[in-house]
């Protein structure tokens, strides 16, 4: 069990793989399927199946229509209701899945908030384990930093202070385990603060999201990120120029991806509205290999 919470009893534990893309993956089953590989994603409101993965779609009946919002846009999607989902020793019934046509080699589906919010969810990156606790029973380590969770567009956002070009900003940032990014500032915030052109980008990134739309990010350096008592200097981040989707929204100021989040053991205490962070052994892992000199 994780340090500091060994006296607590988890309902279940699920091993995870930390991919080369800095994302979290688990093994699971849907209805009567064989073992599947799912992305674990706090930035997804719903459970998702990859409609290009025959391993999973043959076990579902798409009986409704819905709409999916991604980082860079939105689109209509098929919906399947009344499904079961098994991971570790936990089985959840009557779940809704939306269908998204990811490339077949990506993953078979996505574990979203409609599953996670049934529990207090702890990710231990040293042990590569997800621990599920009964809501309201988790007792955090006394050294853990608590960030209050709010919601915008159905996804969790937390308060973070970010210093850019010598100026500190109090921001509300999405917590997105499904993103392979570090910290991207949304287009409306970038425009309001006139940040485009304030730094020479060290790289330009093209992003795509679950809605199949794409967008451009200008990768730059932030002076510092402050999360409670935790301070990280000289962090590679990005200015968004995306004009559709979550990263074009003024409902939040930006998005923290798992290239940043993986550096902390994370506990999502949804019942009490708190995200707990504890630095782990990945704290000083390089953000990008091409930035190592």
Number of C-alpha atoms within 10 A of each C-alpha: 14 17 8 13 13 9 10 14 14 19 13 14 19 17 17 21 16 14 11 8 12 21 23 25 21 21 18 22 18 25 15 14 16 12 16 17 17 25 24 23 24 24 26 24 20 21 23 24 25 25 20 19 19 11 15 22 19 11 13 19 14 15 9 12 12 12 13 19 18 20 26 24 22 18 15 14 16 17 20 21 16 12 17 16 20 17 19 15 10 13 13 13 14 10 16 19 27 24 25 22 16 19 12 12 9 13 17 25 29 24 25 23 20 15 16 19 16 15 21 24 23 23 24 22 23 14 12 15 18 23 22 23 20 16 15 12 15 22 11 17 14 8 12 20 19 20 18 16 22 17 14 15 14 12 18 25 27 22 18 18 17 23 18 20 12 10 10 14 14 12 17 21 26 30 24 26 24 24 25 20 23 22 28 24 25 27 24 21 21 18 13 9 9 10 16 17 9 10 14 11 16 12 10 13 12 10 17 15 18 21 21 16 17 18 20 17 21 21 21 19 19 20 17 19 20 16 16 14 9 12 11 14 13 12 19 20 23 28 26 25 20 23 18 18 20 27 27 23 20 13 18 22 25 28 25 25 24 24 23 24 25 25 19 21 22 22 23 25 26 20 15 14 16 19 23 21 25 19 18 15 12 16 15 10 12 11 17 10 8 7 9 7 4
